[in-house]
Amino acid sequence: MDPVKDFSYDKVDFSCYRNLMAARKTKRPRGRPKLPRGRDRGVVLTIRLQKAERAALEKAARVADQPISAWARSVLLREASLG
């Protein structure tokens, strides 16, 4: 008995599936919605750190109850405005 040759599908099931897919005219967007203009941040700053330095930054961000990127951004901008 060959399962490939003996395979049969229910034409009613297939037509229901096809009708369901045809009724879905537009695909739902993936991911989170885009931010409004002016609120997005399109520039990335990359720095290299040693593991101990990264751990120290993560600890400071945790103490401030902020994600590390938000914490680093606020510290860097504050330091830049003092100079």
N, CA, C and O of each residue as an XYZ file, in Angstrom:
332
protein
N       0.845     -1.187      0.000
C       0.000      0.000      0.000
C       0.886      1.245      0.000
O       1.677      1.451      0.920
N       0.751      2.052     -1.012
C       1.553      3.263     -1.142
C       0.729      4.450     -0.636
O      -0.292      4.788     -1.234
N       1.169      5.103      0.485
C       0.368      6.200      1.032
C       0.250      7.393      0.106
O      -0.737      8.126      0.166
N       1.249      7.601     -0.757
C       1.188      8.740     -1.679
C       0.142      8.499     -2.755
O      -0.651      9.389     -3.062
N       0.137      7.301     -3.331
C      -0.826      6.990     -4.382
C      -2.241      6.865     -3.834
O      -3.206      7.211     -4.516
N      -2.369      6.371     -2.603
C      -3.682      6.161     -2.019
C      -4.242      7.406     -1.344
O      -5.334      7.374     -0.778
N      -3.485      8.513     -1.407
C      -3.947      9.750     -0.765
C      -5.133     10.315     -1.522
O      -5.121     10.419     -2.748
N      -6.151     10.675     -0.768
C      -7.289     11.354     -1.380
C      -7.712     12.462     -0.434
O      -7.595     12.331      0.785
N      -8.187     13.514     -0.984
C      -8.652     14.616     -0.153
C     -10.131     14.844     -0.436
O     -10.645     14.526     -1.508
N     -10.760     15.381      0.523
C     -12.175     15.691      0.403
C     -12.296     17.002     -0.359
O     -11.826     18.037      0.112
N     -12.916     16.969     -1.520
C     -13.029     18.170     -2.341
C     -13.820     19.264     -1.644
O     -13.577     20.447     -1.886
N     -14.743     18.902     -0.798
C     -15.528     19.890     -0.061
C     -14.620     20.632      0.909
O     -14.688     21.857      1.010
N     -13.760     19.889      1.631
C     -12.829     20.520      2.565
C     -11.890     21.475      1.838
O     -11.632     22.582      2.310
N     -11.381     21.040      0.689
C     -10.450     21.872     -0.062
C     -11.137     23.137     -0.564
O     -10.549     24.216     -0.501
N     -12.355     23.028     -1.055
C     -13.048     24.212     -1.569
C     -13.389     25.173     -0.432
O     -13.378     26.387     -0.636
N     -13.690     24.657      0.760
C     -13.940     25.532      1.908
C     -12.683     26.309      2.262
O     -12.744     27.505      2.549
N     -11.542     25.626      2.242
C     -10.264     26.273      2.540
C      -9.964     27.347      1.498
O      -9.557     28.457      1.840
N     -10.166     27.008      0.229
C      -9.902     27.961     -0.850
C     -10.807     29.182     -0.720
O     -10.351     30.308     -0.915
N     -12.075     28.978     -0.397
C     -13.008     30.097     -0.227
C     -12.613     30.960      0.966
O     -12.722     32.185      0.914
N     -12.160     30.328      2.026
C     -11.723     31.071      3.205
C     -10.519     31.953      2.858
O     -10.484     33.118      3.255
N      -9.554     31.433      2.141
C      -8.372     32.198      1.752
C      -8.738     33.321      0.774
O      -8.155     34.403      0.832
N      -9.687     33.071     -0.112
C     -10.105     34.099     -1.073
C     -10.845     35.232     -0.377
O     -10.751     36.384     -0.804
N     -11.578     34.923      0.687
C     -12.329     35.944      1.408
C     -11.402     36.871      2.179
O     -11.767     38.004      2.493
N     -10.244     36.403      2.474
C      -9.268     37.202      3.220
C      -8.471     38.033      2.220
O      -7.391     37.630      1.787
N      -9.002     39.175      1.865
C      -8.440     39.978      0.778
C      -7.125     40.646      1.140
O      -6.222     40.721      0.306
N      -7.001     41.129      2.359
C      -5.773     41.823      2.736
C      -5.079     41.066      3.854
O      -5.726     40.497      4.733
N      -3.783     41.068      3.809
C      -3.004     40.438      4.864
C      -2.852     41.414      6.016
O      -2.742     42.623      5.810
N      -2.847     40.885      7.216
C      -2.630     41.728      8.383
C      -1.154     42.116      8.440
O      -0.289     41.289      8.150
N      -0.859     43.347      8.807
C       0.544     43.756      8.896
C       1.244     43.009     10.026
O       0.622     42.648     11.025
N       2.529     42.784      9.858
C       3.310     42.077     10.858
C       4.079     43.072     11.712
O       4.412     44.167     11.262
N       4.353     42.683     12.937
C       5.149     43.519     13.819
C       4.338     44.633     14.454
O       3.118     44.705     14.305
N       5.042     45.498     15.162
C       4.347     46.598     15.818
C       4.102     47.711     14.813
O       4.840     47.834     13.836
N       3.082     48.518     15.037
C       2.809     49.630     14.122
C       3.965     50.634     14.117
O       4.678     50.779     15.111
N       4.137     51.313     13.005
C       5.199     52.314     12.913
C       4.878     53.490     13.819
O       3.717     53.845     14.020
N       5.935     54.088     14.362
C       5.773     55.267     15.202
C       5.471     56.485     14.329
O       5.882     56.527     13.169
N       4.761     57.472     14.871
C       4.510     58.690     14.099
C       5.815     59.424     13.792
O       6.812     59.246     14.490
N       5.802     60.235     12.760
C       7.001     61.004     12.400
C       7.449     61.861     13.572
O       6.633     62.467     14.266
N       8.752     61.901     13.780
C       9.305     62.688     14.867
C       9.490     61.890     16.150
O      10.270     62.288     17.014
N       8.784     60.771     16.288
C       8.941     59.948     17.480
C       9.869     58.766     17.215
O      10.334     58.122     18.155
N      10.136     58.481     15.964
C      11.015     57.362     15.647
C      12.479     57.768     15.796
O      12.818     58.949     15.710
N      13.320     56.801     16.015
C      14.764     57.046     16.124
C      15.431     56.197     15.055
O      15.498     54.973     15.171
N      15.913     56.841     14.037
C      16.451     56.109     12.907
C      17.955     55.967     12.893
O      18.497     55.319     11.997
N      18.650     56.550     13.857
C      20.111     56.503     13.871
C      20.549     55.584     15.003
O      20.016     55.654     16.110
N      21.516     54.730     14.723
C      22.015     53.767     15.705
C      23.442     54.110     16.071
O      24.261     54.385     15.195
N      23.749     54.097     17.361
C      25.106     54.306     17.861
C      25.605     52.964     18.379
O      24.968     52.348     19.234
N      26.728     52.517     17.869
C      27.287     51.238     18.275
C      28.589     51.474     19.019
O      29.444     52.232     18.561
N      28.743     50.822     20.176
C      29.988     50.906     20.938
C      30.429     49.506     21.320
O      29.617     48.587     21.419
N      31.715     49.361     21.529
C      32.263     48.067     21.950
C      32.590     48.134     23.435
O      33.175     49.105     23.916
N      32.202     47.088     24.149
C      32.417     47.027     25.587
C      33.020     45.682     25.965
O      32.870     44.689     25.253
N      33.697     45.674     27.090
C      34.099     44.402     27.673
C      32.913     43.873     28.473
O      31.994     44.626     28.794
N      32.930     42.587     28.794
C      31.809     41.985     29.507
C      31.546     42.678     30.842
O      30.392     42.894     31.215
N      32.598     43.022     31.552
C      32.441     43.677     32.851
C      31.820     45.065     32.694
O      31.010     45.483     33.521
N      32.199     45.774     31.635
C      31.613     47.097     31.384
C      30.124     46.970     31.070
O      29.307     47.740     31.575
N      29.783     46.002     30.241
C      28.368     45.773     29.896
C      27.566     45.438     31.154
O      26.459     45.942     31.342
N      28.125     44.593     32.004
C      27.435     44.217     33.239
C      27.210     45.429     34.138
O      26.156     45.557     34.760
N      28.194     46.314     34.205
C      28.060     47.524     35.028
C      26.963     48.432     34.483
O      26.193     49.006     35.254
N      26.887     48.566     33.161
C      25.837     49.389     32.557
C      24.455     48.773     32.778
O      23.492     49.481     33.073
N      24.366     47.462     32.634
C      23.093     46.783     32.862
C      22.630     46.962     34.309
O      21.444     47.168     34.569
N      23.580     46.880     35.250
C      23.243     47.053     36.660
C      22.730     48.471     36.921
O      21.737     48.655     37.625
N      23.409     49.469     36.352
C      22.983     50.864     36.535
C      21.601     51.093     35.934
O      20.787     51.808     36.518
N      21.326     50.502     34.786
C      20.014     50.648     34.141
C      18.941     49.958     34.982
O      17.829     50.469     35.116
N      19.274     48.803     35.544
C      18.323     48.092     36.398
C      17.985     48.909     37.643
O      16.825     48.978     38.050
N      19.001     49.528     38.246
C      18.782     50.375     39.423
C      17.870     51.544     39.074
O      17.022     51.939     39.875
N      18.046     52.099     37.871
C      17.209     53.217     37.418
C      15.848     52.744     36.900
O      15.005     53.558     36.524
N      15.640     51.419     36.884
C      14.390     50.818     36.399
C      14.082     51.247     34.961
O      12.959     51.627     34.630
N      15.125     51.173     34.117
C      14.992     51.524     32.699
C      15.657     50.460     31.848
O      16.572     49.777     32.309
N      15.211     50.314     30.617
C      15.964     49.476     29.682
C      17.344     50.099     29.471
O      17.508     51.314     29.581
N      18.321     49.270     29.172
C      19.696     49.768     29.059
C      19.818     50.833     27.972
O      20.575     51.789     28.139
N      19.099     50.691     26.874
C      19.217     51.690     25.800
C      18.666     53.045     26.234
O      19.259     54.083     25.940
N      17.524     53.035     26.940
C      16.945     54.298     27.416
C      17.858     54.943     28.464
O      18.066     56.156     28.463
N      18.394     54.113     29.350
C      19.288     54.637     30.381
C      20.545     55.237     29.745
O      20.945     56.349     30.090
N      21.162     54.508     28.827
C      22.390     54.986     28.173
C      22.113     56.268     27.390
O      22.923     57.195     27.414
N      20.973     56.327     26.697
C      20.624     57.535     25.940
C      20.518     58.734     26.871
O      21.055     59.800     26.572
N      19.827     58.567     28.000
C      19.653     59.706     28.917
C      20.986     60.150     29.514
O      21.229     61.350     29.647
N      21.851     59.205     29.873
C      23.157     59.563     30.441
C      24.022     60.255     29.393
O      24.653     61.271     29.687
N      24.058     59.729     28.193
C      24.886     60.327     27.137
C      24.398     61.732     26.781
O      25.208     62.643     26.608
N      23.084     61.913     26.672
C      22.560     63.245     26.342
C      22.791     64.241     27.483
O      23.062     65.416     27.234
N      22.687     63.782     28.710
C      22.937     64.655     29.848
C      24.403     65.084     29.861
O      24.700     66.260     30.074
N      25.310     64.156     29.638
C      26.729     64.464     29.609
C      27.073     65.380     28.434
O      27.917     66.267     28.568
N      26.439     65.177     27.305
C      26.697     66.019     26.132
C      26.254     67.471     26.379
O      26.898     68.409     25.910
N      25.158     67.643     27.113
C      24.676     69.011     27.361
C      25.520     69.730     28.396
O      25.511     70.960     28.445
N      26.252     68.992     29.227
C      27.123     69.627     30.233
C      28.399     70.149     29.593
O      28.999     71.097     30.102
N      28.821     69.554     28.497
C      30.084     69.901     27.879
C      29.998     71.166     27.163
O      30.984     71.613     26.577
